[in-house]
């Protein structure tokens, strides 16, 4: 069994975005692993494994427009199922 079930990925488009601030906030407020936050002041790519992807989406939506959202169930993938 995996600790964090959902692979959550998205792009954030906004103004004055900070990779460090976003990374620090997520680490402080959300449980998960494999966090990746890369980009610049206008576009950030985020990748995070968590059991509560909707919380990540809600937070990121406060930073700017979110799109290219992917939430994959890694437990389901590990069992060889699609979707």
Backbone as ProteinMPNN parsed JSONL, in Angstrom:
{"seq_chain_A": "XXXXXXXXXXXXXXXXXXXXXXXXXXXXXXXXXXXXXXXXXXXXXXXXXXXXXXXXXXXXXXXXXXXXXXXXXXXXXXXXXXX", "coords_chain_A": {"N_chain_A": [[0.853, -1.197, 0.0], [0.507, 2.203, -0.767], [1.624, 5.288, 0.717], [0.657, 7.832, 0.012], [-1.911, 8.454, -2.056], [-2.751, 9.864, -4.426], [-1.448, 11.226, -7.356], [-0.818, 14.404, -8.048], [-0.932, 16.953, -10.361], [-0.337, 20.103, -11.886], [-0.608, 23.29, -13.574], [0.105, 26.64, -12.68], [-0.849, 29.821, -13.45], [0.008, 33.135, -13.096], [0.783, 36.183, -11.318], [3.785, 37.455, -9.942], [4.534, 35.017, -8.729], [6.042, 32.676, -6.51], [8.322, 30.147, -6.351], [9.605, 29.167, -4.04], [7.985, 30.164, -1.917], [5.525, 28.898, -2.442], [6.278, 26.18, -2.319], [7.156, 26.049, 0.394], [4.748, 26.689, 1.756], [3.063, 24.544, 1.031], [4.482, 22.342, 2.099], [4.288, 22.954, 4.786], [1.523, 22.962, 5.323], [0.18, 20.751, 4.186], [-0.143, 17.189, 3.895], [2.001, 14.882, 2.33], [4.162, 13.715, -0.359], [7.054, 13.734, -2.565], [7.193, 16.333, -3.678], [7.311, 18.797, -6.154], [8.074, 21.9, -7.337], [8.328, 24.117, -9.801], [9.359, 26.801, -11.926], [8.595, 30.166, -12.881], [7.997, 33.664, -12.176], [5.547, 33.961, -13.4], [4.524, 31.512, -14.249], [4.022, 28.36, -12.913], [4.862, 24.985, -12.43], [3.47, 22.294, -10.771], [3.874, 19.376, -8.85], [2.755, 16.748, -6.849], [2.351, 14.235, -4.408], [-0.409, 13.116, -2.668], [-3.085, 12.496, -0.303], [-5.236, 14.085, -0.463], [-6.06, 15.658, -2.907], [-7.839, 17.682, -3.698], [-7.525, 19.7, -1.819], [-5.044, 20.753, -2.436], [-5.61, 21.73, -4.987], [-7.512, 23.712, -4.326], [-5.925, 25.492, -2.79], [-3.939, 26.248, -4.715], [-5.541, 27.522, -6.598], [-6.002, 29.92, -5.386], [-3.777, 31.326, -5.96], [-3.59, 31.943, -8.621], [-4.59, 31.359, -12.028], [-5.464, 28.02, -12.555], [-4.592, 25.163, -14.481], [-4.342, 22.46, -16.913], [-4.71, 20.234, -15.268], [-4.053, 17.27, -13.566], [-5.008, 14.429, -11.915], [-4.107, 11.492, -10.65], [-4.85, 8.203, -9.644], [-2.717, 6.463, -7.907], [-2.72, 4.084, -6.495], [-4.672, 2.579, -7.759], [-3.443, 2.386, -10.253], [-1.226, 0.842, -9.547], [-2.43, -1.549, -9.049], [-2.915, -2.374, -11.556], [-5.076, -1.376, -12.939], [-7.025, 0.77, -15.062], [-7.59, 4.346, -15.23]], "CA_chain_A": [[0.0, 0.0, 0.0], [1.273, 3.444, -0.822], [1.235, 6.252, 1.752], [-0.098, 8.938, -0.58], [-2.583, 7.772, -3.16], [-3.02, 10.634, -5.641], [-0.423, 12.013, -8.026], [-1.505, 15.637, -8.408], [-0.084, 17.803, -11.19], [-1.056, 21.225, -12.481], [0.095, 24.537, -13.863], [-0.472, 27.857, -12.1], [-0.465, 31.031, -14.174], [-0.333, 34.293, -12.279], [1.761, 37.266, -11.23], [4.62, 37.449, -8.735], [4.546, 33.693, -8.114], [7.325, 32.311, -5.932], [8.504, 28.707, -6.146], [9.957, 28.92, -2.638], [6.819, 30.41, -1.059], [4.541, 27.845, -2.7], [6.845, 24.944, -1.758], [7.129, 26.148, 1.86], [3.36, 26.637, 2.214], [2.559, 23.181, 0.873], [5.145, 21.481, 3.08], [3.815, 23.31, 6.132], [0.082, 22.825, 5.507], [-0.406, 19.569, 3.57], [0.604, 15.94, 3.984], [2.288, 14.284, 1.045], [5.581, 13.571, -0.673], [7.462, 13.928, -3.968], [6.812, 17.678, -4.094], [8.123, 19.483, -7.148], [7.522, 23.207, -7.686], [9.306, 24.761, -10.672], [8.81, 27.795, -12.832], [9.037, 31.544, -12.697], [7.009, 34.54, -11.532], [4.281, 33.952, -14.124], [4.049, 30.16, -14.517], [4.576, 27.346, -12.005], [4.461, 23.582, -12.575], [3.441, 21.667, -9.457], [3.68, 17.928, -8.799], [2.692, 16.403, -5.434], [1.593, 13.036, -4.042], [-1.196, 13.425, -1.475], [-4.38, 11.824, -0.205], [-6.269, 15.129, -0.522], [-5.707, 16.534, -4.03], [-8.728, 18.849, -3.778], [-6.968, 20.761, -0.978], [-3.969, 21.363, -3.228], [-6.264, 22.509, -6.04], [-8.097, 24.911, -3.708], [-4.838, 26.424, -2.461], [-3.322, 26.771, -5.933], [-6.493, 28.428, -7.244], [-5.887, 31.244, -4.747], [-2.54, 31.955, -6.441], [-3.735, 32.327, -10.023], [-5.402, 30.43, -12.817], [-4.894, 26.679, -12.619], [-5.026, 24.406, -15.656], [-3.622, 21.207, -17.173], [-4.827, 19.518, -13.997], [-4.051, 15.815, -13.651], [-5.028, 13.726, -10.63], [-4.105, 10.068, -10.952], [-4.92, 7.297, -8.506], [-1.556, 5.576, -8.03], [-3.089, 2.773, -5.965], [-5.376, 1.908, -8.854], [-2.429, 2.067, -11.258], [-0.396, -0.24, -9.02], [-3.208, -2.793, -9.172], [-3.035, -2.699, -12.976], [-6.352, -0.914, -13.463], [-6.937, 2.062, -15.725], [-8.508, 5.378, -14.756]], "C_chain_A": [[0.884, 1.241, 0.0], [0.738, 4.43, 0.223], [0.333, 7.354, 1.203], [-0.613, 8.492, -1.944], [-2.617, 8.554, -4.473], [-1.815, 11.439, -6.105], [-1.138, 13.236, -8.591], [-0.534, 16.54, -9.165], [-0.932, 18.927, -11.776], [-0.105, 22.362, -12.806], [-0.654, 25.68, -13.193], [0.055, 29.038, -12.917], [-0.912, 32.231, -13.35], [0.741, 35.359, -12.346], [2.503, 37.157, -9.911], [4.57, 36.12, -7.988], [5.961, 33.388, -7.605], [7.384, 30.808, -5.688], [8.733, 28.408, -4.664], [8.765, 29.102, -1.71], [5.768, 29.304, -1.214], [5.015, 26.528, -2.083], [6.742, 24.954, -0.232], [5.711, 26.03, 2.401], [2.813, 25.207, 2.141], [3.187, 22.244, 1.902], [4.641, 21.72, 4.498], [2.357, 22.925, 6.371], [-0.547, 21.524, 4.985], [0.485, 18.349, 3.76], [0.802, 15.375, 2.595], [3.778, 14.097, 0.858], [5.801, 13.834, -2.159], [7.051, 15.301, -4.5], [7.829, 18.245, -5.072], [7.389, 20.773, -7.508], [8.587, 23.92, -8.509], [8.614, 25.777, -11.568], [9.401, 29.158, -12.587], [7.896, 32.362, -12.099], [5.633, 34.498, -12.188], [3.697, 32.56, -14.354], [4.79, 29.163, -13.63], [4.003, 25.984, -12.383], [4.557, 22.949, -11.197], [3.148, 20.18, -9.608], [3.742, 17.536, -7.332], [1.874, 15.125, -5.254], [0.904, 13.308, -2.712], [-2.449, 12.551, -1.446], [-5.54, 12.808, -0.365], [-5.975, 16.108, -1.668], [-6.579, 17.782, -4.122], [-8.219, 19.99, -2.904], [-5.841, 21.492, -1.702], [-4.569, 22.239, -4.325], [-6.86, 23.795, -5.483], [-7.026, 25.938, -3.379], [-4.268, 27.062, -3.726], [-4.239, 27.741, -6.668], [-6.469, 29.812, -6.615], [-4.683, 32.017, -5.27], [-2.65, 32.485, -7.86], [-4.639, 31.34, -10.721], [-4.71, 29.072, -12.85], [-5.453, 25.95, -13.834], [-4.081, 23.233, -15.89], [-3.567, 20.359, -15.902], [-4.906, 18.017, -14.26], [-4.033, 15.271, -12.228], [-5.161, 12.245, -10.944], [-4.073, 9.256, -9.664], [-3.802, 6.261, -8.647], [-1.829, 4.191, -7.46], [-3.775, 1.953, -7.053], [-4.38, 1.5, -9.947], [-1.578, 0.872, -10.819], [-1.114, -1.593, -9.112], [-3.47, -3.165, -10.62], [-4.341, -2.278, -13.596], [-6.179, 0.445, -14.117], [-7.925, 3.031, -15.121], [-8.015, 6.094, -13.56]], "O_chain_A": [[1.894, 1.296, 0.701], [-0.444, 4.408, 0.566], [-0.632, 7.759, 1.851], [0.159, 8.196, -2.855], [-2.519, 7.948, -5.54], [-1.24, 12.224, -5.351], [-1.96, 13.12, -9.499], [0.55, 16.853, -8.671], [-2.097, 18.727, -12.12], [1.045, 22.384, -12.369], [-1.884, 25.69, -13.144], [1.265, 29.22, -13.051], [-2.074, 32.326, -12.956], [1.51, 35.43, -13.305], [1.919, 36.807, -8.885], [4.564, 36.097, -6.757], [6.949, 33.802, -8.211], [6.595, 30.263, -4.916], [8.119, 27.498, -4.107], [8.55, 28.288, -0.811], [5.197, 28.838, -0.229], [4.248, 25.843, -1.406], [6.29, 23.977, 0.366], [5.488, 25.346, 3.4], [2.179, 24.728, 3.081], [2.485, 21.438, 2.512], [4.577, 20.796, 5.308], [1.985, 22.596, 7.497], [-1.696, 21.228, 5.313], [1.711, 18.459, 3.784], [-0.116, 15.385, 1.776], [4.564, 14.292, 1.785], [4.864, 14.118, -2.904], [6.61, 15.417, -5.644], [9.038, 18.182, -4.85], [6.234, 20.744, -7.931], [9.635, 24.289, -7.979], [7.443, 25.629, -11.918], [10.543, 29.297, -12.149], [6.935, 31.799, -11.574], [4.654, 34.952, -11.597], [2.503, 32.431, -14.624], [6.02, 29.128, -13.601], [2.803, 25.851, -12.625], [5.587, 23.047, -10.53], [2.286, 19.779, -10.39], [4.669, 17.936, -6.629], [0.826, 14.96, -5.878], [1.555, 13.687, -1.738], [-2.819, 11.945, -2.451], [-6.7, 12.399, -0.397], [-5.671, 17.273, -1.413], [-6.114, 18.829, -4.574], [-8.464, 21.152, -3.227], [-5.709, 22.711, -1.588], [-4.1, 23.351, -4.567], [-6.731, 24.854, -6.097], [-7.197, 27.125, -3.658], [-4.13, 28.283, -3.797], [-3.761, 28.685, -7.297], [-6.879, 30.783, -7.252], [-4.575, 33.224, -5.053], [-1.895, 33.372, -8.258], [-5.365, 30.58, -10.08], [-3.517, 28.982, -13.138], [-6.627, 26.095, -14.176], [-3.125, 23.042, -15.137], [-2.517, 19.841, -15.522], [-5.713, 17.554, -15.066], [-3.155, 15.609, -11.434], [-6.193, 11.795, -11.441], [-3.356, 9.588, -8.721], [-3.925, 5.303, -9.41], [-1.221, 3.216, -7.903], [-3.48, 0.771, -7.232], [-4.468, 0.401, -10.496], [-1.254, 0.0, -11.626], [-0.479, -2.64, -9.237], [-4.159, -4.146, -10.899], [-4.697, -2.762, -14.67], [-5.271, 1.194, -13.756], [-8.954, 2.634, -14.574], [-8.691, 6.99, -13.055]]}, "name": "protein", "num_of_chains": 1, "seq": "XXXXXXXXXXXXXXXXXXXXXXXXXXXXXXXXXXXXXXXXXXXXXXXXXXXXXXXXXXXXXXXXXXXXXXXXXXXXXXXXXXX"}
